[in-house]
Amino acid sequence: IEKKPLYHFYPGSLTFSIATAGCNFRCKHCQNWEVSQAAPDQVLYTTLYPEDIVKMALEYSCDGISYTYTEPTVFYELMYDTANVARERGLYNVMVTNGYINEEPLKNLKIDGMNIDIKGNEQFYREVCSGSLEPVLRTAILSKKIGMHVEITNLIVPTYNDNTEDILNIIHFVRDYLGRDTPLHFTRFFPRYKLLHIPPTPIETLERARDLALEEGLKYVYIGNVPGHQGENTYCPNCGTLLIDRSKFTVIVVNIDTSSGVPRCPNCGEIIDIIM
């Protein structure tokens, strides 16, 4: 589940990830462009029905199913049907999404957790993604309101969305509209697709973004795509105790007290907003 990334949703659990070809965005920096920007007949695929997907997830001893890699809303019907079957079989459902979905279809989904990309400002969405920011923010707010577990990811692209103002705008949105407990992931860009001329995000840029978010009051802020960085770990927002030690999407140690039925820091007793 850490690969999604979802760090506060059943940490260390196994999830069965599926996707189809295609996307409703045209991001010039897409990290999965070989599939997301392809037509169905241009990729190697397997025909599976919802019951087949759930059966495979159970055979692999997975705890849930993730709709990911491309944009799940382009295969909404498959996701909808699969999620219903998965829930009946006791599996969780999570969605990694750009947030472009209307209210009614979102409410109808049996989705337990979401990682939503907030990619940049309105200009970034228009020029880089062929999309718009407002629907994404609306989806994030609604998802939180209806009780889904929500985490936010911002892929920082050098010279495009790495200025302090843009980073602070995302931080303030998360803090003011989703809550200080909402996990925020700043992830490292690598040259892909149409932005091959842009270098990887400096680690210092990610660290600066994380420091800003913590200074502005967010409790759980992470650095992604930098294996072994301490920014992958979960720390108590009150006393700083290491709660979850991660390395390369793998949970090494979970140090959270659940004896009271509520996740708490074993050192100071702070309630930790995490689903276990």
C-alpha positions, 0 to 999 in steps of 0.5 A: 500500500505504501507504493500508492502512496498511502502511509496512513491506511493499513500500513504494511498491507498488501494491495492488488493493483489494476489499471487500464490504458488511457487517461483524461489528462495529457500531463507532459511529465507523466511518470506512467505515460507508456500506459496512460497516454496509450489506446487500449490496443497499444498495450499488452493487456489481459481481459478480466472481469470483476470476479476474476480480479477479486479472485486473483487478489485473494489468491495472492493474499492481498488485503485490498485492491488499488485502482491506480497507474493511469486514471481510474475514472476512465475505467469507472464502470470496471472499478465500480463493479470490482469495488462492490465485489471486493467489499463483499469479500472483505477487501478494501478499495483504494484509488489513486486519482487526479481528482477529475470526477463529479460528485454523484459518481464519486459518492456511488463508489465503494472506495475506502481510501484515496490518494489525490494528486494536486499537481500545481496552480491553475496555469500548471494544470492548463499548460502541462496537464490540459486540465483545471485545478478547481475540480481537483480541490472540490473532489478532495474536499468532498472525499474527506467530507463523505468519510473517505481516507484521503492523502495528497501527493504533489510531484514537484517538477523543477522550474514548473511548480517548485516555487515557494508560493505554489508549494505554500498554496497546496500546504494551506489548502490541505491544512485549511480544507482537509485538516492538519492530520491529512498526510501530504506527500512531496515526491521527486520528479524524474525526466519522463515523456515530454519533459526529458530536458528537466532534471530530477527534483533536487532532494533539497527542494523536497526537504524545503517543501516538507519543512514549510508544511511542518512549519505551517502546522501539518502533522504528517508530511512525507518525501517520496521517490527518495529511498532511504530518506527519513522523510519516508517515516512517520513521526509523532507530531507531538514528541517526535518519536519514530512511529513507522520506519519505512524503506523503499515502500516497505514497512520495517517497524510499526511502533504504535500503541493500539491497546486502547483501540485508538492508535497512539504514540507509545511515548506521549500518548498522542492520538495518531490519525491512521487506519490500522 
